[in-house]
Amino acid sequence: MALARDVYTLTGSFPQSETFGLVQQMRRAAVSVPSNIAEGHGRGSDKSFALFLRQARGSLNELETQMELARQLHISREVDYSSVLQEIDEIERMLTAFVSSLRNPGQA
């Protein structure tokens, strides 16, 4: 949820010409991460949960790509990207570990 909030804040400073471009795509990807985690949790099985966690990780990869494009286009300040990219890396590591623990429950 914090990542989605931070992406909303970051993209709020983007030019209006990006409202229906990168802003919309980045916000959608960011919101997709906690949404997939929540939906997977509600499914009630480890196999389903792991699938939704992998989808959340895919949304993180999309967001990371969009962040890099925005960075290369110099749409916002460099410092703004760094903190969000660090969050993305941390969340991706956590999701990967979580998926692994669901596959190997006794080894978490």
Backbone as a ProteinNet text record, in pm:
[ID]
protein_1_A
[PRIMARY]
MALARDVYTLTGSFPQSETFGLVQQMRRAAVSVPSNIAEGHGRGSDKSFALFLRQARGSLNELETQMELARQLHISREVDYSSVLQEIDEIERMLTAFVSSLRNPGQA
[TERTIARY]
82.5	0	87.2	196.8	285.6	345.3	380.3	434.8	332	209	104.3	86.8	85.8	72.2	189.6	311.2	428.9	427.9	377.7	368.2	264.1	153.8	54.7	116.4	192.5	258.2	357.4	442.5	542.5	478	377.9	316.7	230.5	196.8	122.5	201.1	333.1	416.8	451.1	402.8	430.3	351.4	398	324.5	185.3	93.1	-43.9	-51.1	43.2	44.1	64.4	110.6	131.7	15.7	-90.1	-202.5	-257	-272	-327.9	-220.1	-96.5	16.1	79.3	198.6	273.4	203.6	140.9	75.5	-26.7	-112.9	-217.8	-159	-60	2.1	73.9	149	224.6	131.4	27.6	-66.9	-138.1	-177.1	-246.2	-154.8	-28.5	65.6	89.1	102.4	128.1	10.7	-111.3	-230.3	-249.9	-205.9	-219	-140.1	-30.1	53.8	-23.7	-70.8	-143.6	-277.9	-337	-465.1	-448.7	-342.3	-317.3	-283.1	-208.2	-175.6	-303.2	-389.8	-516	-605.5	-616.5	-702.1	-648.6	-518.1	-459.2	-478.7	-465	-485.2	-627.6	-721.1	-861.1	-901	-815.8	-848.7	-846.5	-769.3	-775.1	-683	-601.7	-506.9	-369.3	-267.4	-130.3	-99.2	-151	-125.1	-182.2	-305	-367.2	-294.2	-260.7	-191.8	-59.2	16.1	144.8	126.5	21.1	-6.9	-29.3	-108.5	-136	-13.5	69.5	194.1	286	289	369.4	312.1	180	119.5	155.7	157.6	198.8	343.2	427.4	567.6	577.4	491.6	487.8	448.8	354	314.9	430.4	507.6	626.9	726.1	743.2	834.8	785.7	654.7	597.5	626.4	600.3	621	767.5	856.7	999.3	1037.9	984.5	1011.2	956.5	836.5	775.3	851.1	899.1	980.1	1108.4	1170.4	1295.3	1270	1158.8	1125.1	1103.5	1027.7	1003.5	1134.8	1223	1354.3	1433.9	1436.9	1511.1	1452.7	1323.1	1257.8	1269.8	1331.6	1352.2	1220.3	1120.2	987.8	981	1063.2	1063.2	1207.3	1224	1358.7	1414	1542.1	1609.5	1588.5	1594.9	1581.2	1444	1342.3	1207.9	1203.1	1275.7	1276	1350.5	1460.6	1546.2	1472.5	1395.9	1327.2	1220.3	1149	1046	1110.8	1220.6	1289.7	1344	1387.7	1432.1	1315.5	1199.7	1080.2	1045.8	1051.5	1020.5	1114.3	1242.8	1340.5	1311.2	1280.9	1253.6	1127.7	1023.2	897.5	916.6	993.2	1017.6	1091.3	1189.4	1259.8	1163.9	1075.9	981.1	883.2	833.8	740.1	806.4	930	1002.5	1020.2	1058.2	1075	941.7	835.9	704.4	657.1	673.1	635.6	715.8	842.3	929	882.4	842.8	797.2	665.4	582.8	457.4	483.4	586.9	624.6	690.9	766.3	841.8	806.7	686.1	637.7	726.5	796.3	876.6	1012.2	1047.8	1180.8	1182.1	1073.8	1067	1143.8
-118.7	0	125.4	121.3	238.2	266	160.5	179.4	247.8	201.9	262.8	410	438	576.9	661.2	606.4	680	702.7	605.3	622.1	729.2	731.8	837.6	974.5	985.4	1112.7	1151.8	1057.2	1083.2	1127.3	1053.6	1084.4	1209.8	1255.5	1380.5	1500.1	1485.6	1595.7	1583.5	1477.5	1459.4	1562	1594.3	1689.1	1635.6	1727.5	1688.9	1607.8	1628.7	1553.7	1403.6	1364.9	1223.1	1160.2	1236.2	1186	1055.2	1044.9	923.8	833.8	861.1	779.7	712.1	756.8	693.7	703.7	814.9	830.3	718.6	701.6	600.8	459.2	431.1	298.9	270.3	367.1	347.3	330.5	410.1	397.5	263.6	220.4	91.7	-22.1	-20.3	-126	-123.8	-3.4	8.6	-41.6	-11.2	-55.9	-207	-259.3	-401.6	-487.5	-436.5	-514.7	-552.5	-458.1	-498.9	-564.4	-528.4	-589.7	-738.7	-775.8	-917.2	-993.1	-929.7	-994.4	-1020.3	-921.3	-936.2	-1042.2	-1039.5	-1137.7	-1279.1	-1295.6	-1427.2	-1478.3	-1388.5	-1426.8	-1476	-1414.2	-1450.9	-1580.1	-1633.6	-1756.3	-1880.9	-1876.8	-1987	-2104.7	-2101.3	-2211.2	-2154	-2226.2	-2181.3	-2172.7	-2266.5	-2267.3	-2142	-2107.4	-1985.4	-1861.2	-1861.3	-1746.5	-1723.7	-1830.6	-1819.4	-1763	-1804.8	-1752.8	-1601.3	-1555.6	-1412.1	-1333.5	-1395.5	-1329.6	-1313.1	-1412.5	-1400.7	-1292.3	-1279.6	-1172	-1035.7	-1026.2	-901	-868.3	-970.3	-949.6	-903.5	-955.7	-909.5	-762.6	-720.1	-579.6	-492.1	-542.6	-469	-451.7	-557.5	-548.6	-446.5	-443.3	-342.2	-202.3	-183.3	-53	-11.5	-104.6	-73.9	-27.5	-91.6	-53.6	86.1	113.2	244.1	353	319.1	415.2	448.5	347.5	370.3	456.9	434.1	517.9	662.2	682.7	818.5	884.9	806.6	859.3	902.8	818.4	850.9	971.9	992.7	1109.3	1234.4	1219.9	1331.3	1398.3	1315.5	1369	1422.8	1371.5	1417.7	1420.5	1460.4	1468.2	1327.5	1311.3	1182.2	1125.2	1209.8	1164.3	1099.9	1146.9	1090.8	945.6	914.9	778.6	682.8	727.7	639.8	571.9	646.5	586.9	486.9	517.9	426.2	300	314.6	197.2	108.7	168.8	89.9	11.4	75.7	6	-112.3	-90.7	-197.2	-315.7	-289.3	-396.9	-473.1	-400.6	-464.9	-551.4	-499.6	-574	-696.8	-682.6	-797.3	-908.9	-873.8	-974.7	-1043.3	-964.8	-1022.1	-1115.9	-1074.7	-1160.3	-1289.8	-1279.9	-1399.3	-1496.7	-1444.4	-1529.1	-1589	-1511.8	-1559.6	-1672.3	-1655.3	-1759.5	-1886.7	-1870.9	-1985.3	-2056.8	-1980.6	-2041.4	-2116.9	-2072.9	-2144	-2275.1	-2276.4	-2398.9	-2499.1	-2448.1	-2533.4	-2494.7	-2528.4	-2478.2	-2508.8	-2618.3	-2654.1	-2586.5	-2515.1	-2456.8	-2305.3	-2243.4	-2096.6	-2038.1
0	0	0	74.2	78.9	-58.3	-130.7	-265.5	-355.7	-352.8	-435.9	-398.8	-270	-224.1	-274.2	-267.4	-312.2	-462.9	-537.6	-683.3	-716.9	-644.8	-666.6	-639.6	-532.3	-499.8	-608.1	-648.7	-750.9	-881.7	-926.1	-1056.3	-1050.9	-931.1	-918.2	-967.8	-972.3	-1020.3	-1169.3	-1233.6	-1376.1	-1457.8	-1577.7	-1661.4	-1697.9	-1716.3	-1748.4	-1877.9	-1966.9	-2093.1	-2071.1	-1952.1	-1920.6	-1844.7	-1818.7	-1740.1	-1795.4	-1925.9	-1985.6	-2042.6	-2008.2	-2051.9	-1932.3	-1899	-1790	-1654.7	-1625.7	-1495	-1474.6	-1569.6	-1557.7	-1550	-1633.9	-1635.1	-1503.2	-1454.1	-1330.3	-1210.7	-1205.3	-1094.6	-1098.4	-1215.4	-1229.2	-1183	-1226.5	-1186.5	-1035.9	-979.2	-835.4	-752.3	-794.4	-721.7	-738.7	-850.2	-877.7	-779.1	-727.8	-635.9	-509	-427.9	-307.3	-338.2	-451.7	-489.6	-516.2	-587.3	-613.7	-486.5	-397.7	-270.8	-191.6	-185	-111	-173.5	-305.2	-371.7	-351.3	-364.7	-344.7	-203.1	-107.2	32.9	55.3	-11.8	4.8	-64.6	-148	-221.2	-134.4	-28.1	66.9	41.4	-61.9	-82.2	-112.4	-69.8	-94	-242.7	-320.7	-464.4	-531	-497.8	-551.3	-502.4	-375.4	-317.6	-390.3	-412.9	-481.5	-622.5	-691	-825.3	-821.2	-727.3	-717.2	-671	-588.6	-548.8	-670	-758.4	-880.5	-971.7	-975.2	-1054.4	-995.6	-865.2	-799.1	-835.9	-839	-876.8	-1022.2	-1108.9	-1248.3	-1257.3	-1175.4	-1172.8	-1124.9	-1031.2	-985.8	-1100.6	-1180.3	-1294.1	-1396.2	-1419.2	-1509.8	-1456	-1327.2	-1265.4	-1272.8	-1249.7	-1256.3	-1397	-1498.7	-1637.9	-1666.4	-1620.1	-1641.8	-1566.5	-1447.5	-1371.6	-1447.7	-1504.2	-1578.2	-1701.5	-1769.3	-1885	-1841.3	-1735	-1684.8	-1645.4	-1585.7	-1545.2	-1668.2	-1771.2	-1892.6	-1965.9	-1949.1	-2010.6	-1922.4	-1805.6	-1711.1	-1673.4	-1644.2	-1611.4	-1468.8	-1379.1	-1240.5	-1189.8	-1067.2	-1009.7	-984.6	-1004.3	-986.4	-846.7	-746.3	-607.8	-584.5	-652.9	-637.6	-684.6	-789.4	-842.6	-751.3	-695.6	-616.9	-502.8	-425.8	-311	-355.7	-462.5	-510.5	-568.1	-639.8	-694.4	-582.3	-472.5	-357	-297.4	-289.5	-240.1	-329.1	-459.5	-554.3	-533	-520.2	-498.3	-369.3	-264.5	-135.7	-142.5	-202.8	-214	-302.5	-408.6	-496.8	-420.7	-339.9	-259.2	-161.5	-98.8	-3.7	-73.5	-190.6	-263.6	-307.4	-354.7	-397.9	-281.1	-165.9	-47.3	-3.4	-12.6	28.4	-63	-193.6	-289.1	-259.4	-234.8	-204.2	-76.9	24.1	149.2	130.7	37.8	11.4	-61.8	-144.1	-216.5	-123.9	-26.6	67.4	209.8	256.1	384.4	504.2	507.1	622.9	625.3	516	505.6	514.1	553.7	556.4	670.4
[MASK]
++++++++++++++++++++++++++++++++++++++++++++++++++++++++++++++++++++++++++++++++++++++++++++++++++++++++++++

